[in-house]
């Protein structure tokens, strides 16, 4: 479960950055909309997957509300999932 959660966290973070740093400027400054649709759908799917996997993961680990809140908030902030991966998830895949 930890490997799936970490992979989803990283992919969600990458999709977030691609959406707002690359495809949004293309859409609004260059009137190129197709990449925004594709990356937007991928990001939406990855965001939902991240939240669901996060909730299952913290319940499985019996983590408290503070860690749950931090992990969920990480999905809303640029670079947040990278921070969450480094701070909370990185060492867990070796101990599982």
Secondary structure, DSSP 8 states (H G I E B T S, - for coil): -HHHHHHHHHHHHHHHHHIIIIIHHHHHHS---HHHHHHHHHHHHHHHHHHHHHHHHHHHHT--HHHHHHHHHHTTSTTHHHHHIIIIITTHHHH-
